[in-house]
């Protein structure tokens, strides 16, 4: 891998993906899949340093008015799951495996760990025992649901949470 992949210091004009993942089309649409075994802790995607002020369908919220822009690259196709196998490292702006993945596993992350308000809400169909149902954004969760995600949320959501902003219940 290149140095930009490993240390994340240089701004990245494009996303850099692990050679162990690939974009695939399925009956439900497109997604990112492991093409070989991946260990917990492995870097999956170093996301492009391209930012916009407004949220969109393919953006990742980093602050009130700062979103990583959808660039049409592989990271735009990471699908949501309430019990994901990858997480956003907002400090390094990359996705990391949070548990081992086998070849063929879809790589997913929980959108509720980065988005205060989703640009477009949707009904989750992940099938997880602890599925959140309608995915509208972190602020729409009950305090109990927010607590269950506390370890995985971005620094932006931690600041929002610490400011005492209300939850849905």
One Martini backbone bead per residue (centre of mass of N, CA, C, O) as a GRO file, in nm:
protein
  169
    1UNK     BB    1   0.102   0.032   0.010
    2UNK     BB    2   0.068   0.345   0.060
    3UNK     BB    3   0.136   0.597   0.271
    4UNK     BB    4  -0.152   0.721   0.280
    5UNK     BB    5  -0.277   0.463   0.392
    6UNK     BB    6  -0.107   0.427   0.661
    7UNK     BB    7  -0.110   0.747   0.792
    8UNK     BB    8  -0.309   0.989   0.685
    9UNK     BB    9  -0.162   1.276   0.637
   10UNK     BB   10  -0.229   1.299   0.353
   11UNK     BB   11  -0.420   1.418   0.133
   12UNK     BB   12  -0.707   1.270  -0.028
   13UNK     BB   13  -0.849   1.273  -0.349
   14UNK     BB   14  -0.883   0.961  -0.301
   15UNK     BB   15  -0.977   0.658  -0.254
   16UNK     BB   16  -0.854   0.372  -0.058
   17UNK     BB   17  -0.847   0.026  -0.119
   18UNK     BB   18  -0.852  -0.275  -0.042
   19UNK     BB   19  -0.773  -0.581  -0.204
   20UNK     BB   20  -1.011  -0.736  -0.015
   21UNK     BB   21  -1.214  -0.561  -0.188
   22UNK     BB   22  -1.550  -0.524  -0.350
   23UNK     BB   23  -1.767  -0.433  -0.593
   24UNK     BB   24  -2.117  -0.533  -0.594
   25UNK     BB   25  -2.393  -0.690  -0.746
   26UNK     BB   26  -2.723  -0.733  -0.638
   27UNK     BB   27  -3.056  -0.774  -0.585
   28UNK     BB   28  -3.035  -0.497  -0.386
   29UNK     BB   29  -2.761  -0.402  -0.520
   30UNK     BB   30  -2.496  -0.236  -0.393
   31UNK     BB   31  -2.170  -0.356  -0.262
   32UNK     BB   32  -1.935  -0.450  -0.017
   33UNK     BB   33  -1.680  -0.710  -0.048
   34UNK     BB   34  -1.517  -0.975   0.047
   35UNK     BB   35  -1.239  -1.163  -0.118
   36UNK     BB   36  -1.115  -1.214   0.167
   37UNK     BB   37  -0.979  -1.245   0.446
   38UNK     BB   38  -1.044  -1.045   0.749
   39UNK     BB   39  -0.923  -0.871   1.004
   40UNK     BB   40  -0.939  -0.732   1.282
   41UNK     BB   41  -0.833  -0.388   1.218
   42UNK     BB   42  -0.846  -0.357   0.929
   43UNK     BB   43  -0.806  -0.178   0.658
   44UNK     BB   44  -1.036  -0.079   0.397
   45UNK     BB   45  -1.084   0.251   0.386
   46UNK     BB   46  -0.955   0.545   0.248
   47UNK     BB   47  -1.089   0.848   0.249
   48UNK     BB   48  -1.162   1.111   0.087
   49UNK     BB   49  -1.066   1.466   0.088
   50UNK     BB   50  -1.391   1.551   0.048
   51UNK     BB   51  -1.596   1.847   0.094
   52UNK     BB   52  -1.914   1.946   0.243
   53UNK     BB   53  -2.195   2.120   0.384
   54UNK     BB   54  -2.400   1.914   0.274
   55UNK     BB   55  -2.613   1.672   0.291
   56UNK     BB   56  -2.622   1.334   0.158
   57UNK     BB   57  -2.652   1.014   0.054
   58UNK     BB   58  -2.301   0.993   0.037
   59UNK     BB   59  -2.241   1.111   0.309
   60UNK     BB   60  -2.024   1.213   0.591
   61UNK     BB   61  -2.049   1.315   0.910
   62UNK     BB   62  -1.823   1.555   1.095
   63UNK     BB   63  -2.018   1.808   1.112
   64UNK     BB   64  -2.249   2.033   1.081
   65UNK     BB   65  -2.075   2.161   0.797
   66UNK     BB   66  -1.929   1.860   0.756
   67UNK     BB   67  -1.877   1.651   0.467
   68UNK     BB   68  -1.819   1.374   0.319
   69UNK     BB   69  -1.806   1.318  -0.005
   70UNK     BB   70  -1.946   1.201  -0.270
   71UNK     BB   71  -1.741   1.019  -0.536
   72UNK     BB   72  -1.813   0.717  -0.655
   73UNK     BB   73  -1.683   0.535  -0.466
   74UNK     BB   74  -1.674   0.258  -0.269
   75UNK     BB   75  -1.773   0.406  -0.001
   76UNK     BB   76  -2.067   0.471  -0.117
   77UNK     BB   77  -2.138   0.131  -0.087
   78UNK     BB   78  -2.183   0.124   0.209
   79UNK     BB   79  -2.383  -0.047   0.404
   80UNK     BB   80  -2.620  -0.081   0.632
   81UNK     BB   81  -2.591  -0.183   0.986
   82UNK     BB   82  -2.667  -0.247   1.319
   83UNK     BB   83  -2.438  -0.495   1.301
   84UNK     BB   84  -2.144  -0.434   1.215
   85UNK     BB   85  -1.800  -0.493   1.056
   86UNK     BB   86  -1.766  -0.177   1.049
   87UNK     BB   87  -1.580   0.137   1.099
   88UNK     BB   88  -1.545   0.468   1.168
   89UNK     BB   89  -1.249   0.664   1.146
   90UNK     BB   90  -1.256   1.001   1.186
   91UNK     BB   91  -0.959   1.081   1.231
   92UNK     BB   92  -0.855   0.908   0.958
   93UNK     BB   93  -1.065   0.853   0.744
   94UNK     BB   94  -1.175   0.540   0.797
   95UNK     BB   95  -1.217   0.194   0.747
   96UNK     BB   96  -1.277  -0.072   0.989
   97UNK     BB   97  -1.251  -0.372   1.114
   98UNK     BB   98  -1.436  -0.522   1.399
   99UNK     BB   99  -1.429  -0.800   1.252
  100UNK     BB  100  -1.418  -1.077   1.108
  101UNK     BB  101  -1.390  -1.169   0.760
  102UNK     BB  102  -1.521  -1.336   0.498
  103UNK     BB  103  -1.545  -1.449   0.213
  104UNK     BB  104  -1.842  -1.268   0.097
  105UNK     BB  105  -1.875  -1.053   0.289
  106UNK     BB  106  -2.039  -0.785   0.386
  107UNK     BB  107  -1.966  -0.450   0.413
  108UNK     BB  108  -2.049  -0.268   0.716
  109UNK     BB  109  -2.227   0.021   0.857
  110UNK     BB  110  -2.336   0.253   1.102
  111UNK     BB  111  -2.497   0.546   1.038
  112UNK     BB  112  -2.561   0.627   1.348
  113UNK     BB  113  -2.238   0.698   1.407
  114UNK     BB  114  -2.252   0.990   1.210
  115UNK     BB  115  -2.563   1.077   1.198
  116UNK     BB  116  -2.787   1.310   1.299
  117UNK     BB  117  -2.917   1.349   1.002
  118UNK     BB  118  -3.070   1.224   0.750
  119UNK     BB  119  -3.126   1.292   0.424
  120UNK     BB  120  -3.259   0.986   0.410
  121UNK     BB  121  -3.480   0.793   0.518
  122UNK     BB  122  -3.499   0.439   0.633
  123UNK     BB  123  -3.562   0.101   0.612
  124UNK     BB  124  -3.445  -0.153   0.777
  125UNK     BB  125  -3.299  -0.496   0.656
  126UNK     BB  126  -3.078  -0.658   0.838
  127UNK     BB  127  -3.196  -0.861   1.082
  128UNK     BB  128  -3.128  -0.775   1.349
  129UNK     BB  129  -3.201  -0.803   1.674
  130UNK     BB  130  -3.102  -0.475   1.703
  131UNK     BB  131  -3.286  -0.318   1.528
  132UNK     BB  132  -3.377   0.028   1.450
  133UNK     BB  133  -3.530   0.047   1.176
  134UNK     BB  134  -3.558   0.357   1.141
  135UNK     BB  135  -3.330   0.564   0.956
  136UNK     BB  136  -3.261   0.914   1.073
  137UNK     BB  137  -3.069   0.936   1.322
  138UNK     BB  138  -2.930   0.989   1.626
  139UNK     BB  139  -3.147   1.202   1.740
  140UNK     BB  140  -3.392   0.973   1.706
  141UNK     BB  141  -3.298   0.835   1.948
  142UNK     BB  142  -3.292   0.694   2.222
  143UNK     BB  143  -3.104   0.691   2.497
  144UNK     BB  144  -3.056   0.386   2.490
  145UNK     BB  145  -2.961   0.373   2.196
  146UNK     BB  146  -2.730   0.572   2.224
  147UNK     BB  147  -2.576   0.411   2.440
  148UNK     BB  148  -2.524   0.156   2.251
  149UNK     BB  149  -2.327   0.358   2.055
  150UNK     BB  150  -2.108   0.530   2.209
  151UNK     BB  151  -1.833   0.377   2.123
  152UNK     BB  152  -1.889   0.443   1.787
  153UNK     BB  153  -1.895   0.736   1.775
  154UNK     BB  154  -1.829   1.033   1.675
  155UNK     BB  155  -1.703   1.326   1.778
  156UNK     BB  156  -1.947   1.488   1.692
  157UNK     BB  157  -2.160   1.319   1.854
  158UNK     BB  158  -2.027   1.359   2.128
  159UNK     BB  159  -2.074   1.664   2.138
  160UNK     BB  160  -2.377   1.658   2.114
  161UNK     BB  161  -2.425   1.480   2.364
  162UNK     BB  162  -2.272   1.668   2.574
  163UNK     BB  163  -2.475   1.921   2.525
  164UNK     BB  164  -2.776   1.793   2.582
  165UNK     BB  165  -2.927   1.695   2.360
  166UNK     BB  166  -3.200   1.559   2.264
  167UNK     BB  167  -3.385   1.285   2.247
  168UNK     BB  168  -3.657   1.098   2.150
  169UNK     BB  169  -3.674   0.962   2.481
   0.00000   0.00000   0.00000
